[in-house]
Amino acid sequence: ASLVTVFILIGMVSLILSSASKSASHSVVENSILHMRLRGEIVEKHRPLDFNFLGNKSIFSEEKSIGLYELTRAIEAAKTDSRIKGIYIEMRGFGAGWATLTALHNKLEEFKATKKWIYAYGDRYDEKSYYLATAANQIFIQPHGEVEFNGLGMNQPFLKGLIAKLELEPRVFRVGKFKAAIEPLILDHMSAENRKQNEELLGDIWAEVRKSVATSSKIEEKRVDEIAGGLLAVSAEEGQKLGLFTETIFEDALEDRMRGFTVGKDEDLELVTPGQLLRDSTATAKLQGAGPKKIALVFAEGEIQSGIGSSDSIGSETFREDLIEAKEDEDVAAIVVRINSPGGDALASDVIWREMMKVDEKIPVVISMGDVAASGGYYMASAGRYIYAEPTTITGSIGVFGIMFNAEKFFKNKAAVNFDRVVTHPYADIGNATRPMTDLEASKIQGEVERVYKRFLDVVQEGRGYEKREDLESIAEGRVWSGTRAKEIGLVDEIGGLESAVKKAAEFANVKDYKIVMYPQQTDPIMQFIERFSGDAVRSWMGEVLLGKSGYANVRALGQVAEQIPLSQVEMKSGIYMRMLKDIKIQ
């Protein structure tokens, strides 16, 4: 029966892929509009097998993913395609990091500079969606729409009290007073150092938002702060009066208006999705590039770990193989590594760094930073001969930590479980969570953390060319920086996006005509289906069967809280970590 089920599932996949292929063959005609309906998570690159045939929901994830790379390429194609008259952006509740939004915003500004128009529409706007909308010629909102424009904030949970109640004893090892990844486990509030770096980070990102809003609305930046600080715009009507919106209008009325100046009021709007445009050979002819040489684009997205990676993690073995494959292609003249990672396993980071250094000896390696390239992510980046970051990128976090727990009292007093041990040598079970750690064991682990930190400093000093060690040490200690400040202190070379990095790589390689090729190559769709179905999808289905939808939702919500701290990523593994906080959520 199980074999029959597998064949049925594979058959379903084939039918879905076939259907998707047919629907994607929509041709681009005259007077078309590039329709960017933003709903779901904007990731670095599109994950093809998203199974979004049930609308915007995916079987395998809460929302379908949208690829930043594909969005920007579609906008680039639309710039010179005479059939595309403008862009219509629908804000439908999307998620994205600030650097992702900056990259998309800048690309839309390029499009607008061609004298084509951009309309943005939404029922609700928050700081992120409105920041993106400021790239449009006109910004529209539903007449009874809602506005949340009250500045940026960060709310972090601290679990010291919970851990004490559970009678767990965390043992922390770190170097760097700004290394805040472990703070939720040992404090009940932000440290002074952590608060300082978070305030500066929020300030730098808000400065970019404020500048764009002021430019778009034609008001002074001081007035933008007054609007946010006084809750002056919480409704569509208030926002329009303050100049934040061009007009309040219903969606169907706006579509009628666009229909009138494109295809005619009695015709259907010709809306083209980014995916459809990128499948049109006429639109993408200039994007393909020319000449035999290639610039390889290698994506590094997610947590860094040893071994095999996935679509949302960076495995040291997998990533090395991607680099080697690109390097061994005789037509590849240079490599651009796109990093969007908060770091992870220290040894895996070093393995990847070493391979990148070896590749750079043969062909140039240029770095493009996404939303986050911090801690182990920055360790990787330091291997590049040139580094680009967006002003809103989060980077730095040059620090190291390790954490272990003594759960002896928890097991004994909360679970009525005792453990006994037999060893050949006194420290054979070092790191065992069922007994207290000795002072000797603790000193050895702290020594390793300090050794890894020294190695981290060595790598950055070599890669970035700091002449004086004290200059580097003063900006390290685990501190995070915005891309803007990172350029000022020498952690990055230039403010810019992925396209700038590709051009710089071609310049280093001394090639003018080239094609861009992506690594890793897209996985076979059937294998993607098997990988997805064997993991989260099955867990989700089983969870709902066993706990009911509401029960499973509660368990997931608890898990999402746990993800805000390094618990799930660190303490159950041995090793030393170069990692910033799980997610810095700036809202």
N, C-alpha and C positions, 0 to 999 in steps of 0.2 A: 504493500500500500504506500509506503514511504517513497519508493522509487517512482510509482505512478504520480505521486504528488509533485516530486521534483520535475518530472517531464511536463506536467500541467503548468507549473510555475514558469519553467523555461519557455513554454509555448506562449504564456501570457506576456512575458518579457518581449518576445519576438514580435508579437502583434502590436504591443504598445510602441516599440521602437519604430516599427513600420508605419504606424499611424502618425507618430511624431514627425517622421521624415516627410510624409506626404503633406502634413499641415505646414511644415516649414518651407515648402516649395512656393509659397505665396510670392507672386512676382511684384516688383516695385514699379509703380506706374507714375505718370506725371501728376504733379500737384499732391504728392504724398506728404505725410507728416510723420516724423519719427516719434513714436509714442513710447515714452519711458514710464511705465506703471511700476512705481517703486513700492513693493510689498515683500516682506521677508528680510533676510539678512544679506547685506552686500559683503561678499567675501572677495578674496584676491582674484580668483578665477572661477568661472562657472563649473559646477559639478554636474556633468551631463545627465547622469541617471538620477534625476530628482523625483521622477514619478509624480508629476504635478497634474496628471490628467483628471484629478478630482477638483480642479480649480486652483486656488493658490495654496492649498494644503498639500503636503507631500506625505506619502505613506511612511517615509523613513525619517521625516523631520517635522518640526512644528510648522515651519514655513519653508517655501522653496527658496533656494539661494540664488543670488544675482551676482554675476561676476563683474568686478570693477574693470578688469582688463577688457572684457567684451563690451561693456558700456562705453568706455573711452574710445575703443576702436570704432564702434558704431558711430559715435559723434564725429570722429575724425573722418570717416567715410562720408558722412552727411554734409560735412563742410563744403565739399567740392562736387557733390552729386546734385545736378540741376533739378532732378525730380523731387528732391526733398526741399520743401519750402520753409519748414520750421520744425521746432521741437515742442511737444506737449508733454509736460511732466505732471504725473498724478502722484501726489503724496498720500500713500495708503498705509501708513504705519510700517515703516521699515527700520531696520537696525543697521548701524554702521559706526565705525570708529571715526574720530575727528580727522585723521590724516586721509582716510578714504574720501570723506566729504570734501576736503580741501582739493584733492586731486580731481574729483568730479566737477567741483565748482570751477576750477581753473580751466578744465576742458570745455565746459559750457561757455565760459567767457571767450575762449578762442572762437567757438562757433558763432557767438553773437557778434564778434568783430568782423565776420564776413557779411554783415548787414542782413542776415536772416534773423527771424524772430524766435523767441522762446517764451512760451506761456507756462506758468506754474499754477496748479490748482490743488486745493485740499479742503477737506471738511474740518480738519484740526491741524494746527501748527504748533510745534515746540521749537526749542532753540536749534536743534539739528536740522529739522526739515525747513525752517525758515532761513537758516544760514545757506542751505543749498539753493533755496528759491531766490535768494538775492542775485543769483547769476542770470535770472530771467529778465526779459524786457518788461513783462507785466506779471504781477502776482495776484491771483484771485483766491477768494475764500467763499465757501457756502454762506449764505446770508445769516444763518443761525449757527455758524461754526464757532469753534472754541480755539482760544489762543493761550499758550503757556509760554510767556516770554518774561521770565523773572530771574535771569542769570543762571549760572552754572553751580552745581553742588556735588558733593561727594559724601556718601553715607556708608560707613564701614562697620560691620558687626565685630564685636570683641567677645571672645568666649572664655575669658579667664574664669568667670564665676561658674559657668557650666562645667568646665573642666575640673574645677575644685569640687563641685557637687558630685561628680562622677568618680572622684578620688583618683584622677589621673595626674601624673607628675611629669610635665614636659621638661626635657633637658635640652637647652638651646646652645648651639655653638655658632658663632658668626664673627665676621670681621666687617666693620663698616657701621657707623652709628646711624646712617640713614637707611640701612637694609631693613625694610619694614615688613617683609613677608611673614616674619614670625611673630610680629607684635600682637595679632589677634589672639594668640595662644597664651601670652604671658602678661598682657596688660588689659585694662578695662577702658582705655582711651588712647588716643594718638599721642605718641611722644612728641616733644617739642620739635625735634628734627624732622619727623615725619609730617607734622602739621606745616612746618615751614616749606618743605618741598612741594607739598600738595597745594598750598596757597599760591606759590609761584607758578606751578603748572596750570592751575585753573586761571590765573591771571593772564598767562601767555596765550592760552586758547581763547579766552574771552576777548582779548585784544584783537584777534583775527576776526571773530564774530562781529564785534562792535564796528570795526572798520568796514566790513562788507555791508552791514545793515545801514550804516551812515551813508555810504556811497550810493546804495540802491535807493534809499528813501529820501536822499538829498537833505539830510538833517545833520546836525553836529553830533560828534561822538558823545559829547557831554549829555545831549538830549537822549541818546540811546540808553545811557546809564540811568537817567531819570525815569524813563519808561519802564525799564526792568526793575529798578529799585522801588518804584512806587506802585507796582501792579496796575499800571495805567492802561494796559491792553490785555484784557481777558476775554473779550468778545470780538466777533467779526466787525461789528459797528465801531467799537472803540479803536480797533486796529486801523480801520480805514480812515477815521478822522485824524489819527496821528500820522498818517502817511505810510503806514507799513504795507497796506494793500492798495492795489489799483482800483479794485471794485469788489463788491459783494455780489455774487451771481450764482445761480444754480448751474449744475454741471451740464444739463441738457441745453440750457440757453447759451453757455459758452461754446458747446459743440456746434450749435446752430450758427453761431458767429463765425467760427473757423470754417465751417462748411461754406458759408457765403463768400469768403474771399479766397477759397481754394478750388473746390470742385463745383460750386454752385449750390444754392439752397435746396434744390430738389434732388440732389445726388447724395450717395453715401460717402461719409468721410473715408479717405484713404489713409488709414492708420497702419504704420509699419513698425513692428517691434524691432529692438536691436538685433535679436537673433535672426529675424527674416532679412534684415538689411545685410548682415554679415554673411548670409548664404547667397546673396545676389552677386554674381560674378562681375557685373558692371560696376557695382558700388565698391567692391573690394579690390578692384584691379590695381589701384595705386597702393593699397595697403600691403600687397604681397611682396613688394620690393623686387629688385632685379639684380642680376649678376650671380656668379657661382658662390660667392662668400656668404657666410651666415653669421648672425649674432645670436647666440643661444641665450634663451631666457629661462632661468631655473627658479622655480618658486619654492620658498621655504616658509611654510605657514604652520603655526601651532607650537605646542610644547616640544622641546628637544629631549629625545630619549635614545637610549642605546638600542641598536638592532634595527628592526623593520619599522618604517613609518606608515602613515596613512594619509588620507586627504586632509586631516586636521591635526597632524603631528609630524615632526621631523625626526626620522630615524637615522642614526649615524650611518648604518650600512646602506640603507636605501639612498640617502643623499649622496654618499660617496660614489655609488654606482651611477647616479645621474650625472655627477660631475665628470667622472671618468668617461662615460659614454659621449658626453659633449666634447671633451678634450680630444678624444681619439678620432673624432670626425675631422678629417683633413680640411673640410670646407668651413669649419667653425673658426672664425677669426678672433672672437672674444666672447666672454660670458658675462651676462648681467645676472646677479643673484638678487632676487626680490625677497626681502626678509620681513616677515610679520610674526614676530615671536617674542614672548616674555622671558624666554630662556628655559632652563630645565636642568638635565643631568650635566654635571661639570665635565666628566670624562668624555661624554658623547660630544659636548661642545668643542673640546680640544681635538678630538678625532676629526671632526668636520673642519675645524680651523686648519689643521695640518694639511688636509687634502686640498683645501682652497689655496693655501700657500704654494703647494706643489703645482697646481694648475696655473697659477699666476706666473710661475717661472717660464711657462711655455706660451701661454696666451693671456691677454689682460683680463682681469676680473674686476668688475665695477659693481658697487653695491647700491641698491635702491631700497630705502626703508619705507615700510608701510605704516600702519597705525602704531605698532610697537616693535622696537628692535632694542630690547633691553636685557641686561645681565648676560646670560648665555647667548641671546640674540645679538648683543653688541660684540661679544667675544668672537662670534662668527664674522661680523661685519668688519672687524679690525684687520682681517686678512685681505680685504679689497684694497686696490691701489687708489681708489677714489670713492667717496661716499656721498650719496645724496639723501636728503631727508626733507619731508614737508615741514613747514613751520609748526604744525600741530602734531607731528610725530612725538611719541614718548620713547626716549632712549636713555642711554647711560646705565645706571644701576650697576656700577662696577663694584661688586661685593659678593660675598660667599656666605652660605649658611648650611648648617646641618641640624637636624632635630630628631630626637628620640623620646620615647615615652616609657615611663615605668608604670605599668598597669597592674601591678601586684595587688594593691588594695582594691582596685576596681573589681578584679576577678574574685577576690576573697570575700569582700563585703557586699558587693552588689549582685554577684552571680553565684556565690557559694562554690567557687572553683579554686582548687589549690594546684600548684605545680611543684614538681620535684625534679632534680637534675642529676645527671651523671656525666662527668667530663674527664678527659685524659689530662687536660692542663687547665690552670685556673681561669684563663680567659677564652676558652674555646667557644663560649657562647656570647661573646661581646655583642652588645646591642640587643640582647634578649629582653623583651618588654615585660617579662614576668618577674624580674628581680631588680633591685636598685643597682645603679651603675657605680663602680668604684672610682675613687679619685684618679687612679692610674689610667683607667679606661678613658675617663673624661679628658685627661690631659693629652692622651694620644690622639683622640678625635679632634680636640681643639687645635693641636699641632698640625693635623692634616688640613683642617679648614684654613689655617694661616698659610700653609704651604701652597694650597690651591689659589688663595688670594694673591700671594706673591707672583705666582705664575700668571695670573690674570693681568696684573700690572705689567709684568714683563712683556706679555703679548701686545697689550695696548701701546706701551711705550715704543716698542719696535714698529708696530704698524702705523702709528700716528706720528711718530717722530718727535716725541717730547724729549728735549735735551736734558731738562732737570727733572729728576724723579719727584721732587716735592711739588712741582707744578701739576703733575698728574695726580698725586695723592690728595691734593687739595680739592679736586673735583670728583674724586672716586668715593670711597666709603659707602657705596651702595646708593648714592643719590641719583634720582631720576631728573631728567632735563627735557624740556621741549626741544623740538628741532631748531627753533630760533636760537635758544641759548646754547645748544650743542655746537652750533656753528661758531658762535662767539668764543667758545672756550677750546675749539679745535677738535672736538669729537667727530664732527662731520666737515666735509669740504665745502658743500654748496647746498643751498635750498633749491629743491627741484623734485620732479616726479620721475616716473619710470621712463618716459620718452627722453628726458634729459640724460638719464643714465645710459640708455641705448646709444644716443649720439656720442656721448663721451667714450663709450667702449669702442665704437667705430673709429673715433679719432685716435685713440691709443693704438688700435690695430692698423691704422693708416688705410682704411677701406672706405670708399664712397658709395659704392653700389653693393647692397647686401639684402638678404632676406632675414626675417626674424623667425626663429624656430623655438618651440616651447619644450621644456623638459620638466618633469617626466612626460613622456608621451601618454595620451589618454588611454586608460585601461579599457580592455575589451568590455563591452556593455554587459555581457552575460556574467563575467567575473565580478563586475561591480555589483550586479544584482545579488550574487551569492555572498559577497563580502558584507553588503548591507543587511541582507536577510538573516545572516548568521549572527548578527550583533544586536544593535539597538532595537531594530524592528521586532525581533522575537521577544526581547526583554519587555518592550512596551506592551505587546499583545498578551504575553503571559501575565504581566503585572495587572492588566485590566481584568483578565479572566479570574485571577486569584483574589484581587482586592476590590474589584469594582472600579469604575472610572473615577469616582470621587476619592476613594481610598488611595488609588495609585497616584492621582494628582497631588494628594497631600504628601505622599512619600517623595515624589519628584520635587515638590516645593522645598522640603527639608534638604534634599540633596543639593538644590541650587544655592541654599544658604551656606552649606558646607563648602561649596566650590569657591566661595569668596575668600577662603583661607587656604593655606597650603596643605591642610590635613590630607585630603584625598590624593594629593599628588606626591606627598613626601614621606610622611611618617611610616607608611607601610612598606617603603622601599629602603634598602641600604644605599649609602652613597652620600656625596656632598653636592650641593645644588647651587647653581648660578641662576637665580630666579627672582623676579619681582612678584608682587602680590598677584594672586590668581587673575583678577581683572580690576583695573582701575576704572570704575564706572563714573563717568562725568556726565551729569544730566542737567 
